[in-house]
Amino acid sequence: MAKTSQANQGAAPEWTFDQRIERLEALVRELDQGQIGLEDAIARYQEGTELVRRCREQLDLYQRRVEELTEAGSKPYAGDPDAKG
Protein backbone atom coordinates (compact mmCIF):
# COMPACT_ATOMS: atom_id res chain seq x y z
CA MET A 1 0.00 0.00 0.00
CA ALA A 2 2.81 2.42 0.86
CA LYS A 3 4.50 1.70 -2.46
CA THR A 4 1.43 2.81 -4.41
CA SER A 5 1.12 5.91 -2.26
CA GLN A 6 4.80 6.71 -2.81
CA ALA A 7 4.46 6.25 -6.58
CA ASN A 8 1.44 8.52 -6.63
CA GLN A 9 3.29 11.12 -4.58
CA GLY A 10 6.08 11.18 -7.16
CA ALA A 11 3.60 12.19 -9.82
CA ALA A 12 1.74 14.72 -7.68
CA PRO A 13 0.50 17.53 -9.93
CA GLU A 14 1.10 20.10 -7.21
CA TRP A 15 4.85 19.43 -7.22
CA THR A 16 7.07 22.06 -8.82
CA PHE A 17 9.33 21.26 -11.74
CA ASP A 18 12.36 21.34 -9.43
CA GLN A 19 10.71 18.96 -6.96
CA ARG A 20 9.99 16.51 -9.76
CA ILE A 21 13.58 16.68 -10.96
CA GLU A 22 14.86 16.10 -7.42
CA ARG A 23 12.61 13.05 -7.06
CA LEU A 24 13.70 11.77 -10.46
CA GLU A 25 17.35 12.11 -9.44
CA ALA A 26 16.64 10.21 -6.21
CA LEU A 27 14.98 7.41 -8.18
CA VAL A 28 17.96 7.18 -10.52
CA ARG A 29 20.33 6.94 -7.53
CA GLU A 30 18.23 4.14 -6.04
CA LEU A 31 18.18 2.23 -9.29
CA ASP A 32 21.90 2.76 -9.90
CA GLN A 33 22.76 1.31 -6.49
CA GLY A 34 21.12 -1.96 -7.49
CA GLN A 35 20.08 -2.75 -3.92
CA ILE A 36 16.34 -3.06 -4.56
CA GLY A 37 14.37 -5.99 -5.88
CA LEU A 38 12.98 -6.26 -9.37
CA GLU A 39 9.39 -5.36 -8.46
CA ASP A 40 10.53 -2.27 -6.56
CA ALA A 41 12.84 -1.32 -9.42
CA ILE A 42 9.97 -1.58 -11.90
CA ALA A 43 7.75 0.55 -9.63
CA ARG A 44 10.44 3.22 -9.39
CA TYR A 45 11.04 3.10 -13.13
CA GLN A 46 7.31 3.59 -13.71
CA GLU A 47 7.27 6.53 -11.30
CA GLY A 48 10.27 7.99 -13.11
CA THR A 49 8.64 7.76 -16.52
CA GLU A 50 5.58 9.58 -15.16
CA LEU A 51 7.81 12.28 -13.69
CA VAL A 52 9.62 12.69 -17.01
CA ARG A 53 6.28 12.99 -18.82
CA ARG A 54 5.06 15.67 -16.42
CA CYS A 55 8.36 17.56 -16.62
CA ARG A 56 8.14 17.60 -20.42
CA GLU A 57 4.57 18.88 -20.26
CA GLN A 58 5.61 21.61 -17.87
CA LEU A 59 8.59 22.56 -20.05
CA ASP A 60 6.28 22.82 -23.06
CA LEU A 61 4.04 25.19 -21.10
CA TYR A 62 7.03 27.28 -20.04
CA GLN A 63 8.28 27.43 -23.62
CA ARG A 64 4.91 28.65 -24.90
CA ARG A 65 4.78 31.23 -22.13
CA VAL A 66 8.25 32.53 -22.98
CA GLU A 67 7.28 32.72 -26.67
CA GLU A 68 4.12 34.66 -25.80
CA LEU A 69 6.03 37.03 -23.55
CA THR A 70 8.71 37.53 -26.18
CA GLU A 71 6.09 38.25 -28.82
CA ALA A 72 4.20 40.64 -26.56
CA GLY A 73 7.44 42.38 -25.57
CA SER A 74 8.46 42.97 -29.15
CA LYS A 75 5.34 44.99 -29.98
CA PRO A 76 5.78 48.74 -29.54
CA TYR A 77 3.54 50.41 -27.04
CA ALA A 78 1.34 53.38 -27.91
CA GLY A 79 3.36 56.56 -27.88
CA ASP A 80 6.74 54.82 -28.24
CA PRO A 81 9.02 57.47 -29.75
CA ASP A 82 11.34 54.79 -31.12
CA ALA A 83 8.59 52.83 -32.86
CA LYS A 84 8.80 52.74 -36.63
CA GLY A 85 5.59 53.51 -38.34
CNS distance restraints for C-alpha pairs under 8 A (distance, minus, plus):
assign (resid   1 and name CA) (resid   5 and name CA) 6.42 0.50 0.50
assign (resid   2 and name CA) (resid   6 and name CA) 5.99 0.50 0.50
assign (resid   3 and name CA) (resid   7 and name CA) 6.13 0.50 0.50
assign (resid   3 and name CA) (resid  43 and name CA) 7.96 0.50 0.50
assign (resid   4 and name CA) (resid   8 and name CA) 6.13 0.50 0.50
assign (resid   5 and name CA) (resid   9 and name CA) 6.10 0.50 0.50
assign (resid   6 and name CA) (resid  10 and name CA) 6.36 0.50 0.50
assign (resid   7 and name CA) (resid  11 and name CA) 6.82 0.50 0.50
assign (resid   7 and name CA) (resid  43 and name CA) 7.25 0.50 0.50
assign (resid   7 and name CA) (resid  44 and name CA) 7.27 0.50 0.50
assign (resid   7 and name CA) (resid  47 and name CA) 5.50 0.50 0.50
assign (resid   8 and name CA) (resid  12 and name CA) 6.29 0.50 0.50
assign (resid   8 and name CA) (resid  47 and name CA) 7.73 0.50 0.50
assign (resid  10 and name CA) (resid  20 and name CA) 7.11 0.50 0.50
assign (resid  10 and name CA) (resid  23 and name CA) 6.80 0.50 0.50
assign (resid  10 and name CA) (resid  47 and name CA) 6.34 0.50 0.50
assign (resid  10 and name CA) (resid  48 and name CA) 7.95 0.50 0.50
assign (resid  10 and name CA) (resid  51 and name CA) 6.84 0.50 0.50
assign (resid  11 and name CA) (resid  15 and name CA) 7.79 0.50 0.50
assign (resid  11 and name CA) (resid  20 and name CA) 7.71 0.50 0.50
assign (resid  11 and name CA) (resid  47 and name CA) 6.90 0.50 0.50
assign (resid  11 and name CA) (resid  50 and name CA) 6.26 0.50 0.50
assign (resid  11 and name CA) (resid  51 and name CA) 5.71 0.50 0.50
assign (resid  11 and name CA) (resid  54 and name CA) 7.60 0.50 0.50
assign (resid  15 and name CA) (resid  19 and name CA) 5.89 0.50 0.50
assign (resid  15 and name CA) (resid  20 and name CA) 6.43 0.50 0.50
assign (resid  16 and name CA) (resid  20 and name CA) 6.33 0.50 0.50
assign (resid  17 and name CA) (resid  21 and name CA) 6.30 0.50 0.50
assign (resid  17 and name CA) (resid  55 and name CA) 6.20 0.50 0.50
assign (resid  17 and name CA) (resid  58 and name CA) 7.18 0.50 0.50
assign (resid  18 and name CA) (resid  22 and name CA) 6.15 0.50 0.50
assign (resid  19 and name CA) (resid  23 and name CA) 6.20 0.50 0.50
assign (resid  20 and name CA) (resid  24 and name CA) 6.07 0.50 0.50
assign (resid  20 and name CA) (resid  51 and name CA) 6.17 0.50 0.50
assign (resid  20 and name CA) (resid  55 and name CA) 7.13 0.50 0.50
assign (resid  21 and name CA) (resid  25 and name CA) 6.12 0.50 0.50
assign (resid  21 and name CA) (resid  51 and name CA) 7.76 0.50 0.50
assign (resid  21 and name CA) (resid  55 and name CA) 7.75 0.50 0.50
assign (resid  22 and name CA) (resid  26 and name CA) 6.27 0.50 0.50
assign (resid  23 and name CA) (resid  27 and name CA) 6.22 0.50 0.50
assign (resid  24 and name CA) (resid  28 and name CA) 6.26 0.50 0.50
assign (resid  24 and name CA) (resid  48 and name CA) 5.75 0.50 0.50
assign (resid  24 and name CA) (resid  51 and name CA) 6.74 0.50 0.50
assign (resid  24 and name CA) (resid  52 and name CA) 7.78 0.50 0.50
assign (resid  25 and name CA) (resid  29 and name CA) 6.26 0.50 0.50
assign (resid  26 and name CA) (resid  30 and name CA) 6.28 0.50 0.50
assign (resid  27 and name CA) (resid  31 and name CA) 6.19 0.50 0.50
assign (resid  27 and name CA) (resid  44 and name CA) 6.30 0.50 0.50
assign (resid  27 and name CA) (resid  45 and name CA) 7.65 0.50 0.50
assign (resid  27 and name CA) (resid  48 and name CA) 6.84 0.50 0.50
assign (resid  28 and name CA) (resid  32 and name CA) 5.95 0.50 0.50
assign (resid  29 and name CA) (resid  33 and name CA) 6.22 0.50 0.50
assign (resid  30 and name CA) (resid  34 and name CA) 6.90 0.50 0.50
assign (resid  30 and name CA) (resid  35 and name CA) 7.43 0.50 0.50
assign (resid  30 and name CA) (resid  36 and name CA) 7.59 0.50 0.50
assign (resid  31 and name CA) (resid  35 and name CA) 7.57 0.50 0.50
assign (resid  31 and name CA) (resid  36 and name CA) 7.34 0.50 0.50
assign (resid  31 and name CA) (resid  41 and name CA) 6.41 0.50 0.50
assign (resid  31 and name CA) (resid  44 and name CA) 7.80 0.50 0.50
assign (resid  36 and name CA) (resid  40 and name CA) 6.19 0.50 0.50
assign (resid  36 and name CA) (resid  41 and name CA) 6.23 0.50 0.50
assign (resid  37 and name CA) (resid  41 and name CA) 6.06 0.50 0.50
assign (resid  38 and name CA) (resid  42 and name CA) 6.12 0.50 0.50
assign (resid  39 and name CA) (resid  43 and name CA) 6.25 0.50 0.50
assign (resid  40 and name CA) (resid  44 and name CA) 6.17 0.50 0.50
assign (resid  41 and name CA) (resid  45 and name CA) 6.04 0.50 0.50
assign (resid  42 and name CA) (resid  46 and name CA) 6.09 0.50 0.50
assign (resid  43 and name CA) (resid  47 and name CA) 6.23 0.50 0.50
assign (resid  44 and name CA) (resid  48 and name CA) 6.06 0.50 0.50
assign (resid  45 and name CA) (resid  49 and name CA) 6.25 0.50 0.50
assign (resid  46 and name CA) (resid  50 and name CA) 6.40 0.50 0.50
assign (resid  47 and name CA) (resid  51 and name CA) 6.25 0.50 0.50
assign (resid  48 and name CA) (resid  52 and name CA) 6.14 0.50 0.50
assign (resid  49 and name CA) (resid  53 and name CA) 6.18 0.50 0.50
assign (resid  50 and name CA) (resid  54 and name CA) 6.24 0.50 0.50
assign (resid  51 and name CA) (resid  55 and name CA) 6.07 0.50 0.50
assign (resid  52 and name CA) (resid  56 and name CA) 6.15 0.50 0.50
assign (resid  53 and name CA) (resid  57 and name CA) 6.30 0.50 0.50
assign (resid  54 and name CA) (resid  58 and name CA) 6.14 0.50 0.50
assign (resid  55 and name CA) (resid  59 and name CA) 6.07 0.50 0.50
assign (resid  56 and name CA) (resid  60 and name CA) 6.14 0.50 0.50
assign (resid  57 and name CA) (resid  61 and name CA) 6.39 0.50 0.50
assign (resid  58 and name CA) (resid  62 and name CA) 6.23 0.50 0.50
assign (resid  59 and name CA) (resid  63 and name CA) 6.04 0.50 0.50
assign (resid  60 and name CA) (resid  64 and name CA) 6.26 0.50 0.50
assign (resid  61 and name CA) (resid  65 and name CA) 6.17 0.50 0.50
assign (resid  62 and name CA) (resid  66 and name CA) 6.15 0.50 0.50
assign (resid  63 and name CA) (resid  67 and name CA) 6.19 0.50 0.50
assign (resid  64 and name CA) (resid  68 and name CA) 6.13 0.50 0.50
assign (resid  65 and name CA) (resid  69 and name CA) 6.11 0.50 0.50
assign (resid  66 and name CA) (resid  70 and name CA) 5.95 0.50 0.50
assign (resid  67 and name CA) (resid  71 and name CA) 6.05 0.50 0.50
assign (resid  68 and name CA) (resid  72 and name CA) 6.04 0.50 0.50
assign (resid  69 and name CA) (resid  73 and name CA) 5.89 0.50 0.50
assign (resid  70 and name CA) (resid  74 and name CA) 6.20 0.50 0.50
assign (resid  71 and name CA) (resid  75 and name CA) 6.88 0.50 0.50
assign (resid  76 and name CA) (resid  80 and name CA) 6.29 0.50 0.50
assign (resid  76 and name CA) (resid  83 and name CA) 5.97 0.50 0.50
